[in-house]
Amino acid sequence: MTIEYTVRIKNQGELIMNNFIVRECTLLTRMSGIKEAVNLRELRDRVAACGENVLYHHFCETLLRPTFDYPDYHNDFAVWTKLYLGDRVLEERLGILDPYTIGSLEDLRGTMLDIIDGRLSELPVNPVVSKGNEFYFLEATTLVFETGVVIEEPSQLPAKIASMTNGSIFYHFIEARRRTPGCSDDFSEWLVQFGDAGDRYAKTLCSVDFSFLTLAEMRKLLVERLGSLGGNNG
């Protein structure tokens, strides 16, 4: 687990609760070196050969990229299928893939290949996109840095989350699920130390389904649900 905490000490050396350090992240995106796909068969073959970091980018990091619209799905493969292949059946099959509930990226790859193979067997021809609409395989390096903001107790979560950037929301609430031992968000991992009081907040965080939300929508929903628990939000 890469999340870090600071420790506060009382005057006589008595250890008290750890603070949550708020971090920010941003992406450095680049071409992966995998040739673009112009049809469904090529997409299938490229997915079979690409690195896990490419899969991770197109399934998990899309929320951090600037966009002018809000597609129905977060994963790029489903969006490409919808916009350029016009295949609603395949779009929906790919769109329900959840990289945070499938055990590993290799399992995710295998499931995706099975879906595409099944669809290719149903189609009379291999669908091709027009020039300029090819699928380009990207990968990214994530830069993480501290913001200088800390959270001392659970009741401060609503106010602190309300002021967080999209990068912080992504890093602590989404990216953490691939990083923490419990496959959970960083806030819930931190809340364990507070016992029953922290458990109330952790259960509320767990109730937020982020599958079809933008980062801004996630932040708003998190603030609303955590704020409903009451307490000091300063």
C-alpha positions in Angstrom: 0.0 0.0 0.0 1.6 3.3 -1.1 -0.6 5.6 0.8 1.3 7.3 3.7 0.1 8.9 6.9 1.6 11.4 9.3 1.6 10.7 13.0 0.8 13.3 15.7 2.2 12.9 19.2 0.9 14.4 22.4 3.1 16.3 24.8 3.9 13.2 26.9 4.6 10.9 24.0 1.1 9.4 23.7 0.4 8.2 20.2 -2.9 9.4 18.7 -4.7 8.9 15.4 -2.8 9.2 12.1 -3.6 11.9 9.6 -4.7 11.3 6.0 -2.3 13.0 3.5 -4.2 14.2 0.4 -2.4 13.6 -2.8 -2.9 14.7 -6.4 -2.1 12.8 -9.6 -1.8 13.6 -13.3 -1.1 11.6 -16.4 1.8 11.8 -18.9 0.1 10.0 -21.9 2.1 8.7 -24.9 1.7 6.3 -27.8 2.3 2.7 -26.8 4.1 1.5 -30.0 1.2 -0.8 -30.8 -0.1 -0.2 -34.3 -3.6 1.3 -34.5 -6.6 -0.9 -35.3 -8.9 -0.2 -38.2 -11.3 -3.1 -37.8 -12.6 -5.4 -35.1 -10.3 -8.3 -35.9 -7.3 -6.0 -35.6 -8.6 -4.6 -32.3 -8.8 -8.2 -31.0 -5.3 -9.0 -32.1 -3.8 -5.8 -30.7 -5.5 -6.3 -27.3 -4.1 -9.8 -27.2 -0.6 -8.5 -27.6 -0.5 -5.2 -25.8 1.0 -4.6 -22.3 -1.0 -4.5 -19.2 -0.3 -0.8 -18.8 -2.1 -0.2 -22.1 -5.2 -2.1 -20.9 -5.1 -0.2 -17.6 -5.0 3.1 -19.4 -7.9 2.4 -21.7 -10.1 0.9 -18.9 -9.1 2.9 -15.8 -7.4 6.2 -16.6 -9.9 7.6 -19.1 -11.6 9.7 -16.3 -8.4 11.8 -15.9 -8.2 12.7 -19.6 -9.7 16.0 -20.7 -12.9 15.4 -22.7 -15.6 17.5 -24.4 -18.3 15.0 -23.8 -19.4 12.4 -21.3 -19.7 9.0 -22.9 -21.9 6.2 -21.5 -18.9 4.1 -20.7 -15.5 4.8 -19.1 -13.5 2.3 -21.1 -12.2 3.4 -24.5 -12.9 0.1 -26.2 -16.7 0.3 -25.6 -16.7 4.0 -26.6 -14.9 3.3 -29.9 -17.2 0.4 -30.6 -20.2 2.7 -30.1 -19.0 5.7 -32.0 -17.1 4.2 -34.9 -18.2 0.6 -35.4 -21.8 1.4 -34.6 -22.2 -2.0 -33.0 -24.6 -1.6 -30.1 -24.4 -5.3 -29.1 -20.6 -5.3 -28.7 -20.7 -1.9 -27.2 -22.9 -3.1 -24.3 -20.9 -6.3 -23.8 -17.7 -4.4 -23.5 -19.3 -1.6 -21.6 -20.2 -3.8 -18.6 -16.6 -4.9 -18.0 -15.5 -3.7 -14.6 -11.7 -3.7 -14.2 -12.1 -3.3 -10.4 -14.1 -6.5 -9.9 -12.3 -8.7 -12.3 -9.3 -10.3 -10.5 -6.4 -9.2 -12.7 -5.7 -7.3 -15.9 -4.8 -10.6 -17.5 -8.3 -11.9 -16.5 -9.7 -8.7 -17.9 -7.9 -9.2 -21.2 -9.1 -12.8 -21.5 -12.7 -11.8 -20.8 -12.5 -9.0 -23.4 -11.0 -11.4 -26.0 -13.8 -13.9 -25.4 -16.4 -11.2 -26.0 -14.8 -10.0 -29.2 -14.3 -13.5 -30.5 -17.9 -14.3 -29.7 -19.1 -11.2 -31.6 -16.8 -11.9 -34.6 -18.4 -15.3 -34.9 -21.8 -13.7 -35.0 -21.0 -11.1 -37.7 -21.0 -11.9 -41.5 -18.1 -9.5 -42.1 -15.3 -8.0 -40.1 -16.5 -4.4 -39.4 -14.1 -1.6 -40.5 -14.0 2.1 -39.4 -13.4 5.0 -41.8 -10.0 6.6 -42.1 -9.3 8.9 -39.1 -11.3 6.9 -36.7 -8.8 4.1 -36.0 -8.3 2.9 -32.4 -4.9 4.2 -31.1 -3.3 2.3 -28.3 -2.0 4.6 -25.5 -0.2 4.2 -22.2 0.6 6.7 -19.4 2.8 7.4 -16.5 1.1 8.6 -13.4 2.7 11.4 -11.5 1.7 11.6 -7.8 2.5 14.5 -5.5 1.4 15.8 -2.1 -1.0 18.7 -1.9 -0.2 19.9 1.6 -3.7 19.1 2.8 -4.3 16.6 5.6 -7.5 15.2 7.1 -7.4 14.6 10.9 -10.7 12.9 11.6 -13.6 11.3 9.7 -16.0 14.2 10.2 -13.7 16.4 8.1 -14.1 14.2 5.0 -17.1 16.0 3.4 -15.5 19.5 3.5 -12.1 18.2 2.4 -13.4 16.1 -0.4 -15.5 19.0 -1.6 -12.3 21.0 -2.3 -10.3 18.2 -3.8 -9.3 18.2 -7.5 -10.3 15.6 -10.0 -6.8 14.1 -9.7 -7.1 13.7 -6.0 -10.6 12.1 -6.3 -9.3 9.7 -8.9 -6.1 8.8 -7.0 -7.7 8.2 -3.6 -11.2 6.8 -4.6 -10.6 4.9 -7.8 -6.9 4.2 -8.5 -6.5 3.0 -4.9 -8.6 -0.1 -5.7 -5.7 -1.5 -7.7 -3.2 -0.5 -5.1 -4.5 -1.2 -1.6 -4.4 -4.6 0.1 -8.2 -4.6 0.5 -8.9 -3.4 -3.1 -10.6 -0.5 -1.5 -10.4 3.3 -1.6 -7.7 5.1 0.4 -10.3 6.8 2.6 -11.8 3.5 3.8 -8.3 2.1 4.5 -7.5 5.1 6.6 -10.9 4.9 8.5 -10.2 1.5 9.9 -8.2 3.0 12.8 -11.3 4.9 14.0 -13.3 1.7 14.8 -17.1 2.0 14.7 -17.0 5.7 14.0 -14.8 5.2 11.0 -16.9 2.2 9.9 -20.0 4.4 9.4 -18.0 6.5 6.9 -16.4 3.5 5.2 -19.8 1.9 4.6 -21.1 5.1 3.1 -18.1 5.3 0.8 -18.7 1.7 -0.2 -22.3 2.6 -1.2 -21.1 4.9 -4.0 -21.3 3.2 -7.4 -18.9 5.2 -9.6 -19.3 3.0 -12.7 -21.0 5.7 -14.8 -20.0 8.9 -13.0 -17.6 11.6 -14.0 -15.1 12.7 -11.3 -17.1 15.8 -10.7 -20.2 13.8 -10.1 -18.3 11.4 -7.8 -17.1 14.3 -5.7 -20.6 15.7 -5.4 -22.1 12.4 -4.4 -19.4 11.6 -1.9 -19.8 15.0 -0.2 -23.6 14.6 -0.1 -23.6 11.1 1.4 -20.7 11.7 3.9 -22.3 15.0 4.9 -25.5 13.3 5.7 -23.7 11.5 8.6 -23.4 14.8 10.4 -20.6 15.9 12.7 -18.0 18.7 12.2 -17.3 19.2 8.6 -14.6 21.9 9.1 
